[in-house]
Amino acid sequence: MAKAKVGIIFGGKSAEHEVSLQSAKNIVDAVDKDKYDVVLIGIDKDGKWHLNDQSSYLINEENPKLIQLNKSNTGVAVIPGESEKQLLNLSSSEGLDQLDVVFPILHGTLGEDGSIQGMLRIANLPFVGTSVLGSAVCMDKDIAKRLLREAGISVAKGAAFTLATRKKIDFASLEKQLGLPMFIKPANQGSSVGVSKVRNEQEFDAAVHSAFQYDNKIVIEENIVGREIECSVLGNEDPIASIPGEILAQTDFYSYESKYIDEKGADLAIPAELDEAQTNKVQQTAVEVFQSLNCEGMARVDFFLKEDGVLVVNEVNTLPGFTKISMYPKLWEISGIGYSELINRLIDLAIERYERDQQLKNAVWDD
């Protein structure tokens, strides 16, 4: 049988560009080469698409601080409305070999917020991970938590502000409502980019300014004291949850550096030291969160487990990191699904959803 062609799209204009490069490398290294041919499409920081060669697509690939996309001389464009060869080689003006599925390992803005997912839907290409609505909802911490509250799931107390309401941000009233310390975050960023923990008004003003540099909406939340528990979810209509793990941050909080640069920035307790009832509660809530937010394929659900046993959802990541220190694949490995098999399952889920969606009627006159 001919091997399936998997397009891995990585990089992007996001603040998490370098994380995406690391994730792509791990996926390329682990993908079953007997089952799949890999087509690499790197997006540079200007948003240009490059057709990359597997032998030379990264610079400084072993150093997460210096890793870079090796830009090629072959650009790629998308042709909407086609049923095959939807990607065009700009050097030859010929269509690329048909892709059977796309793995968009693009973290953050334009990759995890429904943007690339919408484009791939328009291009009629199956893709790994959550579709447009779930991606957009989970990326927006404000909207996601509104929906979780509606579903009766515990989240941190907080408030959201946009550029239009920025003048209403008042430290004294927020301190009274949320206490100190508090967290200030861009609403639509991941990997702790632009996140600050503030203890006084001076830090507060600087943190608000910083968060608005990354997004036009920010969220300000109470500080939850509790253990940081994470759980990976996999599936479409009938998702399953992994064994939970715990983040033991060695810094003030689990920052970008701790997650992706400094291997000593946090210890990972895999599995987390939880009793059976706690484990079941985390797994059941993770699946409930996944379904409440219209997720598909994969997501990592992050919790705080308070001393009184209350489980509070911190955030949901629909394209979690696949770096060598990332929780999502590590949790599945300890749960019995190795890295290569995990990639196989994610690809199968993508194709399964695509085939399901192809059966839907698109117009009132469809038979």
SVG drawing of the C-alpha trace seen along z (x, -y; Angstrom):
<svg xmlns="http://www.w3.org/2000/svg" viewBox="-34 -56 57 58">
<polyline fill="none" stroke="black" stroke-width="0.4" points="0.0,0.0 1.2,-3.5 2.1,-5.6 -0.2,-8.4 1.2,-12.0 1.1,-14.0 1.7,-17.8 3.2,-19.2 2.7,-23.0 4.8,-24.7 6.4,-27.9 4.0,-30.9 3.7,-34.5 2.9,-33.7 5.0,-34.6 5.2,-30.8 7.0,-30.4 10.1,-28.7 8.0,-26.3 6.3,-25.2 9.6,-24.5 10.5,-22.3 7.2,-20.5 7.5,-19.9 11.0,-18.4 9.7,-15.9 6.7,-14.9 9.0,-14.5 11.4,-12.4 8.6,-10.2 6.2,-9.8 5.9,-6.2 8.1,-6.5 6.8,-3.1 3.2,-4.4 3.6,-8.1 5.5,-10.4 6.1,-13.7 5.7,-17.1 7.2,-20.0 5.7,-23.5 7.4,-26.1 5.8,-29.5 8.3,-32.2 7.7,-35.1 6.4,-37.3 3.7,-34.7 5.3,-33.4 5.0,-29.6 8.1,-27.6 8.3,-24.1 11.1,-22.6 13.4,-19.6 13.5,-17.2 17.3,-17.2 17.6,-21.0 14.4,-22.6 15.8,-23.8 18.8,-25.8 20.2,-25.2 17.6,-22.5 19.0,-21.2 19.0,-24.6 15.6,-25.9 16.9,-29.4 18.5,-29.6 16.3,-27.4 15.2,-28.9 13.3,-28.0 15.6,-27.5 13.7,-29.4 13.7,-27.7 13.6,-29.2 10.3,-27.4 7.2,-29.3 3.8,-27.6 0.3,-29.0 -3.2,-27.7 -5.8,-27.3 -9.3,-27.4 -12.1,-25.5 -10.1,-22.6 -10.7,-19.0 -7.1,-18.0 -3.6,-19.6 -4.9,-22.5 -1.3,-23.6 0.7,-25.2 4.5,-25.3 5.2,-28.9 8.5,-28.1 7.1,-25.7 3.5,-26.9 2.5,-23.3 0.4,-21.7 2.2,-19.8 1.5,-16.1 -1.9,-15.5 -1.9,-15.6 -4.0,-13.0 -4.0,-14.9 -2.4,-18.0 -0.9,-18.2 -0.9,-22.0 1.4,-22.1 1.1,-25.9 0.9,-27.2 -0.7,-30.5 -2.1,-33.3 -3.1,-32.3 -2.4,-28.6 -4.5,-27.7 -7.3,-30.3 -9.3,-28.8 -7.5,-30.8 -5.5,-27.9 -8.3,-25.5 -10.7,-27.7 -8.3,-28.0 -7.8,-24.2 -11.6,-23.7 -11.9,-26.1 -9.1,-24.2 -11.0,-20.9 -8.1,-19.3 -8.4,-17.0 -6.4,-18.3 -5.4,-17.1 -7.0,-18.8 -10.0,-20.8 -11.9,-22.6 -12.7,-26.3 -15.2,-27.0 -13.5,-24.9 -10.1,-26.4 -11.4,-30.0 -13.3,-29.4 -10.4,-27.7 -7.9,-30.4 -10.0,-33.1 -9.6,-32.7 -12.5,-35.0 -15.0,-33.3 -13.9,-29.8 -14.4,-30.5 -17.8,-32.0 -18.9,-28.8 -17.4,-26.7 -19.3,-28.6 -22.5,-28.1 -21.7,-24.3 -21.2,-24.4 -17.5,-23.9 -15.3,-25.8 -13.0,-28.5 -11.1,-31.3 -12.8,-34.6 -11.8,-37.4 -12.6,-40.2 -12.0,-40.9 -11.1,-44.3 -10.7,-45.4 -9.1,-48.4 -12.5,-50.0 -12.9,-49.4 -9.3,-49.9 -10.0,-53.1 -12.3,-51.2 -9.4,-49.1 -9.0,-50.1 -6.4,-48.5 -8.2,-49.3 -11.6,-47.8 -9.9,-44.7 -7.8,-44.2 -11.0,-44.3 -12.7,-41.8 -9.8,-39.4 -7.2,-40.0 -3.4,-39.9 -1.5,-38.5 -3.4,-38.4 -2.7,-37.3 -2.9,-39.5 -3.0,-37.7 -3.6,-38.4 -6.9,-36.8 -5.7,-35.2 -2.2,-33.8 -0.8,-30.5 2.3,-29.2 2.2,-31.9 3.2,-34.6 2.6,-38.0 1.4,-36.6 2.3,-38.4 1.8,-37.7 1.4,-41.0 1.6,-41.9 1.2,-45.7 -0.1,-48.6 3.2,-49.3 3.5,-45.8 -0.2,-45.9 0.2,-48.9 3.3,-47.4 1.5,-44.0 -1.6,-45.6 0.7,-47.4 2.6,-44.2 -0.6,-42.1 -2.1,-44.7 1.1,-44.4 0.0,-40.9 -3.7,-41.2 -6.6,-43.7 -8.3,-41.9 -6.8,-41.0 -8.1,-39.0 -7.3,-39.7 -7.8,-36.8 -7.5,-35.8 -4.5,-33.8 -5.6,-30.2 -3.5,-28.4 -3.4,-24.7 -1.5,-21.9 -1.1,-22.3 -2.6,-19.2 -2.8,-18.6 -4.7,-15.9 -4.5,-15.0 -7.7,-14.2 -7.9,-12.3 -10.8,-11.6 -13.8,-13.0 -17.3,-11.9 -16.0,-9.5 -12.9,-11.1 -10.7,-9.5 -8.5,-11.1 -4.9,-10.2 -3.5,-9.6 -3.0,-13.1 0.4,-14.7 1.5,-17.5 3.6,-20.6 6.0,-21.3 7.2,-24.7 10.7,-25.7 10.0,-29.4 7.3,-31.8 4.8,-30.4 4.9,-28.1 6.3,-30.6 7.2,-30.3 10.8,-29.8 9.9,-27.0 7.7,-25.3 10.0,-25.3 13.5,-26.7 14.7,-25.8 14.6,-22.1 15.1,-22.8 12.3,-25.4 9.8,-22.8 9.6,-19.2 7.0,-17.0 5.4,-14.4 4.0,-11.8 1.7,-10.4 0.6,-12.9 0.3,-11.6 -3.5,-11.4 -5.8,-8.8 -8.2,-6.9 -11.1,-9.3 -9.1,-12.3 -7.7,-10.7 -11.2,-9.8 -12.5,-13.3 -9.7,-14.9 -10.3,-12.6 -14.0,-13.0 -13.9,-16.8 -11.2,-16.9 -13.6,-15.1 -16.5,-17.3 -14.4,-20.4 -13.3,-19.0 -16.9,-18.4 -18.3,-21.6 -15.9,-23.7 -16.5,-21.7 -13.0,-20.2 -12.0,-17.4 -8.9,-15.4 -6.8,-16.5 -6.5,-19.0 -4.7,-19.4 -6.8,-20.5 -5.0,-22.3 -6.4,-22.5 -5.7,-23.8 -6.5,-21.2 -7.2,-23.2 -6.5,-21.9 -10.3,-21.5 -10.5,-19.2 -12.1,-21.7 -10.9,-21.3 -10.6,-24.6 -10.0,-24.8 -7.1,-27.1 -7.0,-26.8 -7.5,-24.4 -4.8,-24.0 -6.1,-22.6 -2.7,-22.4 -0.5,-21.5 3.3,-21.4 5.0,-18.3 8.5,-19.2 10.7,-16.8 9.5,-18.2 5.8,-18.7 3.1,-17.2 0.7,-16.1 2.7,-13.3 4.4,-12.4 1.0,-11.8 -0.1,-9.6 3.1,-7.6 2.6,-6.8 -1.0,-6.0 0.1,-3.4 0.1,-5.3 3.6,-5.9 4.6,-8.9 4.4,-7.3 1.1,-5.6 -0.3,-8.9 0.5,-10.6 -1.2,-7.7 -4.3,-8.1 -4.4,-11.8 -4.2,-11.4 -6.9,-8.7 -9.1,-11.0 -8.6,-13.8 -9.5,-11.6 -12.5,-10.2 -13.9,-13.6 -13.3,-14.8 -15.1,-11.8 -18.0,-12.4 -18.3,-16.0 -18.2,-15.2 -21.6,-13.4 -23.3,-16.6 -25.6,-18.4 -24.3,-21.8 -27.4,-23.3 -31.1,-22.9 -31.2,-21.4 -28.8,-18.6 -30.4,-15.1"/>
</svg>
